[in-house]
């Protein structure tokens, strides 16, 4: 995103009827239900758990009675990786952390906020923010695609804004060039002088001696 702390309202959902009520399911019987998308912490994070286990293993071997608790650190990290997720479905957002879970209906989501650090946050209609577990900026595209249009494509909007800026700069450059050419046409430069072989200068239009 072009700037942090940007709140973007979601697009109108197909679940919302004309009177503004949330139907909770698709109104188009011909449209197949969208499969739920689970956004997790990347599985490569488990490699970090192995590295952490390797680091704490040798101190544990040296003094197992006192340092047995070090083995709990990689176990806790592995549990955090496994539990942390955000599930995007037709019913809304299901958030799971190590110690809890929460469901958000699409009618509760007023927008999304992109902080400078950490996970993307959902801005709710009660003016509160809820962290979306495992949804980092790199996974924002997955969240947008899985929302089914309820969250606008921020990347497309940013690309359109960039193209509009480039086009405006191009038109401004062409306008400046055209104005310079018109100014040159109104005040043409003096004709260049010819230099004779003997070093004397003769202006164009002078009669020959």
C-alpha positions as CSV (number, residue, x, y, z in Angstrom):
1,X,0.0,0.0,0.0
2,X,1.2,3.4,-0.7
3,X,0.9,4.6,3.0
4,X,0.5,2.9,6.4
5,X,-2.5,3.3,8.6
6,X,-4.8,3.4,5.6
7,X,-8.4,2.4,6.3
8,X,-10.4,1.1,3.4
9,X,-14.1,0.4,3.5
10,X,-15.3,-2.9,2.1
11,X,-17.3,-3.0,-1.1
12,X,-21.0,-3.8,-0.9
13,X,-21.5,-7.5,-0.4
14,X,-23.8,-9.7,-2.4
15,X,-25.2,-10.8,1.0
16,X,-26.7,-7.4,1.6
17,X,-30.2,-6.9,0.2
18,X,-31.7,-3.6,-1.1
19,X,-33.1,-2.8,2.3
20,X,-29.6,-3.0,3.9
21,X,-30.1,-6.3,5.8
22,X,-27.5,-9.0,5.7
23,X,-29.0,-12.2,4.2
24,X,-26.0,-14.3,5.3
25,X,-25.8,-16.3,2.1
26,X,-25.6,-15.7,-1.6
27,X,-28.8,-14.4,-3.3
28,X,-27.8,-15.9,-6.6
29,X,-28.8,-19.6,-6.6
30,X,-26.7,-20.2,-9.8
31,X,-23.6,-19.0,-8.1
32,X,-21.6,-21.7,-6.3
33,X,-20.5,-21.0,-2.8
34,X,-17.0,-19.7,-2.5
35,X,-14.6,-22.1,-0.7
36,X,-13.2,-20.8,2.6
37,X,-9.7,-19.5,2.4
38,X,-7.4,-20.2,5.3
39,X,-4.5,-17.8,5.7
40,X,-1.8,-19.2,8.0
41,X,1.7,-18.3,9.0
42,X,4.1,-19.6,6.3
43,X,5.2,-23.2,6.8
44,X,8.8,-22.1,6.4
45,X,8.5,-20.7,9.9
46,X,8.9,-24.2,11.2
47,X,12.5,-24.1,10.0
48,X,13.0,-21.4,12.6
49,X,11.6,-23.7,15.2
50,X,14.2,-26.3,14.3
51,X,17.0,-23.7,14.5
52,X,15.6,-22.6,17.9
53,X,15.5,-26.2,19.1
54,X,19.1,-26.7,18.1
55,X,20.1,-23.6,20.0
56,X,18.5,-24.6,23.3
57,X,19.4,-28.3,23.0
58,X,23.1,-28.0,24.0
59,X,22.4,-25.9,27.1
60,X,19.8,-28.4,28.1
61,X,22.2,-31.3,27.7
62,X,24.8,-29.5,29.8
63,X,22.4,-28.9,32.8
64,X,19.1,-30.8,32.1
65,X,17.7,-30.5,35.7
66,X,17.8,-26.7,35.7
67,X,17.4,-25.9,32.0
68,X,14.7,-28.3,31.0
69,X,12.3,-25.4,30.5
70,X,14.3,-24.2,27.5
71,X,12.7,-27.0,25.5
72,X,9.3,-25.4,26.0
73,X,10.3,-22.3,23.9
74,X,10.4,-24.0,20.5
75,X,7.3,-26.0,21.4
76,X,5.5,-22.8,22.2
77,X,6.6,-21.2,18.9
78,X,5.4,-24.3,17.0
79,X,2.0,-24.1,18.7
80,X,1.8,-20.4,17.8
81,X,2.6,-21.1,14.1
82,X,0.0,-23.9,14.0
83,X,-2.8,-22.1,15.7
84,X,-2.5,-18.6,14.3
85,X,-4.8,-18.2,11.2
86,X,-7.5,-16.2,9.6
87,X,-10.3,-18.0,7.7
88,X,-12.2,-16.0,5.1
89,X,-15.6,-17.4,4.1
90,X,-19.0,-16.3,2.9
91,X,-20.1,-15.9,6.5
92,X,-17.3,-13.6,7.5
93,X,-13.9,-13.8,9.1
94,X,-12.9,-16.5,11.7
95,X,-9.8,-15.4,13.7
96,X,-7.8,-17.9,15.7
97,X,-4.9,-17.3,18.0
98,X,-3.1,-19.5,20.5
99,X,-5.5,-18.8,23.4
100,X,-8.8,-17.9,21.7
101,X,-10.9,-17.5,18.6
102,X,-13.4,-15.0,17.3
103,X,-15.9,-14.7,14.4
104,X,-16.6,-11.4,12.5
105,X,-19.6,-11.1,10.2
106,X,-19.1,-9.1,7.1
107,X,-21.7,-6.6,8.4
108,X,-19.3,-5.8,11.3
109,X,-16.3,-5.0,9.1
110,X,-16.1,-1.4,8.1
111,X,-12.7,-1.5,6.5
112,X,-9.1,-2.7,6.8
113,X,-6.2,-0.9,8.3
114,X,-2.5,-1.5,7.3
115,X,-0.1,-0.7,10.1
116,X,3.6,-0.1,9.8
117,X,4.3,-3.3,11.5
118,X,2.5,-6.5,12.4
119,X,-0.7,-8.0,11.0
120,X,-3.4,-6.2,9.0
121,X,-6.3,-5.1,11.2
122,X,-10.0,-5.1,10.5
123,X,-11.7,-1.8,11.4
124,X,-15.2,-2.6,12.8
125,X,-18.4,-0.6,12.7
126,X,-18.0,0.2,16.4
127,X,-14.8,2.1,15.6
128,X,-12.5,-0.6,17.1
129,X,-9.7,-2.5,15.4
130,X,-9.2,-6.2,15.4
131,X,-5.9,-7.8,14.4
132,X,-6.2,-10.4,11.6
133,X,-3.9,-13.3,12.6
134,X,-1.4,-14.4,10.0
135,X,-2.5,-11.6,7.5
136,X,0.6,-9.6,6.9
137,X,1.0,-7.2,4.1
138,X,2.4,-10.0,1.9
139,X,-0.8,-11.9,2.5
140,X,-3.1,-9.0,1.8
141,X,-3.7,-10.1,-1.7
142,X,-5.0,-13.5,-0.5
143,X,-7.4,-11.6,1.9
144,X,-8.7,-9.4,-1.0
145,X,-9.2,-12.3,-3.4
146,X,-10.9,-14.5,-0.8
147,X,-13.3,-11.7,0.3
148,X,-15.2,-11.9,-2.9
149,X,-15.2,-8.2,-3.6
150,X,-16.2,-7.2,-0.1
151,X,-12.7,-5.7,0.4
152,X,-11.7,-3.5,-2.6
153,X,-8.6,-4.4,-4.6
154,X,-6.1,-1.9,-3.0
155,X,-3.3,-2.9,-5.4
156,X,-5.5,-2.1,-8.5
157,X,-6.4,1.2,-7.0
158,X,-2.8,2.0,-6.3
159,X,-1.8,1.0,-9.8
160,X,-4.5,3.2,-11.3
161,X,-3.4,6.2,-9.2
162,X,0.2,5.7,-10.3
163,X,-0.9,5.5,-14.0
164,X,-3.0,8.7,-13.5
165,X,0.0,10.5,-11.9
166,X,2.4,9.4,-14.8
167,X,-0.2,10.5,-17.4
168,X,-0.6,13.9,-15.6
169,X,3.2,14.4,-15.6
170,X,3.4,13.5,-19.3
171,X,0.7,16.0,-20.2
172,X,2.3,18.7,-18.1
173,X,5.7,18.1,-19.9
174,X,4.0,18.3,-23.3
175,X,2.2,21.5,-22.3
176,X,5.5,23.1,-21.2
177,X,7.2,22.0,-24.4
178,X,4.4,23.5,-26.5
179,X,4.6,26.8,-24.6
180,X,8.3,26.9,-25.1
181,X,7.9,26.4,-28.9
182,X,5.2,29.1,-29.1
183,X,7.5,31.5,-27.2
184,X,10.4,30.7,-29.6
185,X,8.1,31.3,-32.6
186,X,7.1,34.8,-31.4
187,X,10.7,35.8,-30.7
188,X,12.9,34.0,-33.2
189,X,16.7,33.9,-32.5
190,X,19.0,36.0,-34.7
191,X,20.3,34.4,-37.8
192,X,23.8,33.0,-37.4
193,X,26.6,35.1,-38.9
194,X,29.0,33.8,-41.6
195,X,32.8,34.0,-41.1
196,X,35.0,34.7,-44.1
197,X,38.3,33.0,-44.6
198,X,40.1,36.2,-43.6
199,X,38.4,36.3,-40.2
200,X,36.0,39.0,-41.0
201,X,32.3,38.5,-40.1
202,X,29.6,39.1,-42.6
203,X,25.9,39.1,-41.5
204,X,23.4,37.4,-43.7
205,X,21.7,39.9,-46.0
206,X,24.8,42.2,-46.3
207,X,25.8,43.1,-49.8
208,X,29.1,41.6,-51.0
209,X,32.0,43.9,-51.4
